[in-house]
Amino acid sequence: MVQLLLGIEKKLEPVDAADALAVALCYSANRSMVAR
């Protein structure tokens, strides 16, 4: 899902990198909703 949202074609290695990006995306989305 993270790869799809960010347009990344290669598999993210290590998988912890994908987890970190997912956390960052969730934080960013939540922050923009709270700001409204």
MARNUNU-433972 format. One record per residue: residue number from 1; z, y, x of N, C-alpha, C in turn. Coordinates in steps of 0.1 Angstrom, whole numbers, plus 2048, in hexadecimal, padded with zeros to 3 digits. Last residue first. Layout:
REM MARNUNU-433972
{resi NUM	n_Z Z	n_Y Y	n_X X	ca_Z Z	ca_Y Y	ca_X X	c_Z Z	c_Y Y	c_X X}
...
This chain:
REM MARNUNU-433972
{resi 36	n_Z 868	n_Y 8D3	n_X 7B4	ca_Z 863	ca_Y 8D9	ca_X 7A8	c_Z 86E	c_Y 8DD	c_X 79F}
{resi 35	n_Z 876	n_Y 8C6	n_X 7C8	ca_Z 873	ca_Y 8D4	ca_X 7CA	c_Z 86D	c_Y 8DB	c_X 7BD}
{resi 34	n_Z 875	n_Y 8AC	n_X 7C0	ca_Z 882	ca_Y 8B3	ca_X 7BF	c_Z 87F	c_Y 8C2	c_X 7C0}
{resi 33	n_Z 85B	n_Y 8A5	n_X 7C7	ca_Z 85F	ca_Y 8A4	ca_X 7B9	c_Z 86C	c_Y 8AC	c_X 7B7}
{resi 32	n_Z 85B	n_Y 8A7	n_X 7E3	ca_Z 853	ca_Y 8B0	ca_X 7DB	c_Z 856	c_Y 8B0	c_X 7CD}
{resi 31	n_Z 86E	n_Y 893	n_X 7E9	ca_Z 871	ca_Y 8A1	ca_X 7ED	c_Z 868	c_Y 8AA	c_X 7E5}
{resi 30	n_Z 860	n_Y 87C	n_X 7E1	ca_Z 86C	ca_Y 87F	ca_X 7DB	c_Z 870	c_Y 88E	c_X 7DD}
{resi 29	n_Z 84B	n_Y 87C	n_X 7F4	ca_Z 848	ca_Y 87D	ca_X 7E5	c_Z 854	c_Y 881	c_X 7DE}
{resi 28	n_Z 859	n_Y 87A	n_X 80C	ca_Z 850	ca_Y 885	ca_X 809	c_Z 84E	c_Y 887	c_X 7FA}
{resi 27	n_Z 865	n_Y 861	n_X 809	ca_Z 86D	ca_Y 86D	ca_X 80B	c_Z 865	c_Y 87A	c_X 807}
{resi 26	n_Z 84F	n_Y 851	n_X 807	ca_Z 859	ca_Y 851	ca_X 7FC	c_Z 861	c_Y 85E	c_X 7FD}
{resi 25	n_Z 844	n_Y 854	n_X 821	ca_Z 83C	ca_Y 858	ca_X 815	c_Z 845	c_Y 85A	c_X 809}
{resi 24	n_Z 858	n_Y 84B	n_X 831	ca_Z 854	ca_Y 859	ca_X 832	c_Z 84C	c_Y 85D	c_X 826}
{resi 23	n_Z 859	n_Y 830	n_X 829	ca_Z 865	ca_Y 838	ca_X 827	c_Z 861	c_Y 847	c_X 828}
{resi 22	n_Z 83F	n_Y 829	n_X 832	ca_Z 842	ca_Y 828	ca_X 824	c_Z 84F	c_Y 830	c_X 821}
{resi 21	n_Z 842	n_Y 82C	n_X 84E	ca_Z 838	ca_Y 834	ca_X 846	c_Z 83B	c_Y 834	c_X 837}
{resi 20	n_Z 854	n_Y 817	n_X 853	ca_Z 858	ca_Y 825	ca_X 856	c_Z 84E	c_Y 82F	c_X 84E}
{resi 19	n_Z 845	n_Y 801	n_X 84C	ca_Z 851	ca_Y 804	ca_X 844	c_Z 855	c_Y 812	c_X 846}
{resi 18	n_Z 831	n_Y 802	n_X 85F	ca_Z 82D	ca_Y 803	ca_X 851	c_Z 839	c_Y 807	c_X 848}
{resi 17	n_Z 841	n_Y 7FD	n_X 875	ca_Z 839	ca_Y 80A	ca_X 874	c_Z 835	c_Y 80C	c_X 866}
{resi 16	n_Z 849	n_Y 7E3	n_X 872	ca_Z 853	ca_Y 7EE	ca_X 870	c_Z 84C	c_Y 7FC	c_X 86F}
{resi 15	n_Z 834	n_Y 7D4	n_X 879	ca_Z 836	ca_Y 7D7	ca_X 86A	c_Z 841	c_Y 7E1	c_X 868}
{resi 14	n_Z 826	n_Y 7E4	n_X 896	ca_Z 82E	ca_Y 7DA	ca_X 88F	c_Z 830	c_Y 7DD	c_X 880}
{resi 13	n_Z 808	n_Y 7E6	n_X 884	ca_Z 810	ca_Y 7DD	ca_X 88C	c_Z 819	c_Y 7E6	c_X 895}
{resi 12	n_Z 7F4	n_Y 7E8	n_X 868	ca_Z 7FE	ca_Y 7EF	ca_X 870	c_Z 807	c_Y 7E4	c_X 877}
{resi 11	n_Z 7D2	n_Y 7E1	n_X 869	ca_Z 7DF	ca_Y 7DC	ca_X 865	c_Z 7E9	c_Y 7E3	c_X 86E}
{resi 10	n_Z 7BB	n_Y 7FC	n_X 864	ca_Z 7C0	ca_Y 7F1	ca_X 86C	c_Z 7CE	c_Y 7ED	c_X 867}
{resi 9	n_Z 7B6	n_Y 811	n_X 852	ca_Z 7AF	ca_Y 805	ca_X 851	c_Z 7B4	c_Y 7F9	c_X 858}
{resi 8	n_Z 7C7	n_Y 828	n_X 83E	ca_Z 7C7	ca_Y 821	ca_X 84B	c_Z 7C0	c_Y 814	c_X 84A}
{resi 7	n_Z 7CC	n_Y 83A	n_X 829	ca_Z 7BE	ca_Y 837	ca_X 82E	c_Z 7BD	c_Y 830	c_X 83B}
{resi 6	n_Z 7E4	n_Y 83D	n_X 81E	ca_Z 7E1	ca_Y 845	ca_X 82A	c_Z 7D3	c_Y 843	c_X 82F}
{resi 5	n_Z 7E4	n_Y 82B	n_X 809	ca_Z 7E7	ca_Y 839	ca_X 806	c_Z 7E3	c_Y 842	c_X 812}
{resi 4	n_Z 7DE	n_Y 813	n_X 817	ca_Z 7D5	ca_Y 818	ca_X 80D	c_Z 7D7	c_Y 827	c_X 80A}
{resi 3	n_Z 7F5	n_Y 810	n_X 827	ca_Z 7E8	ca_Y 811	ca_X 82D	c_Z 7DE	c_Y 817	c_X 823}
{resi 2	n_Z 808	n_Y 80D	n_X 813	ca_Z 809	ca_Y 818	ca_X 81C	c_Z 7FB	c_Y 81A	c_X 823}
{resi 1	n_Z 800	n_Y 7F4	n_X 808	ca_Z 800	ca_Y 800	ca_X 800	c_Z 800	c_Y 80D	c_X 809}
